[in-house]
Amino acid sequence: MALQGGARKSTPGFLLLKRNRADDDLLMRVGFTATRKLGGAVLRNRIRRRLREAARAIMPEHGESGCDYVLVAKSAAASRKYADLLDDMKRALLSLARTST
């Protein structure tokens, strides 16, 4: 796993992993992981959809181009308010941006 040695930030709803690819591609890539420990397929898909929408809203403004991100879901992501997920994602991205520069 290429992101194992990268930067990470934990929030109540997810763990955000980041790796700067250090290539000429400015594309920002985002992956989502929800393990079976979280519950059945319906719950895992709901969590992934919530995280995907939060990423769509926050990543273009606060993410860094040329980086790979992975969001590892936690069980709280299913019940956490959407506004709190957005705030968590923004804070995590800003925190990772500060530590990488």
Secondary structure as UniProt FT lines:
FT   TURN            2..5
FT   STRAND          7..10
FT   STRAND          14..20
FT   STRAND          29..33
FT   HELIX           36..38
FT   HELIX           41..62
FT   TURN            65..66
FT   STRAND          67..73
FT   HELIX           75..77
FT   TURN            78..79
FT   HELIX           82..100
//
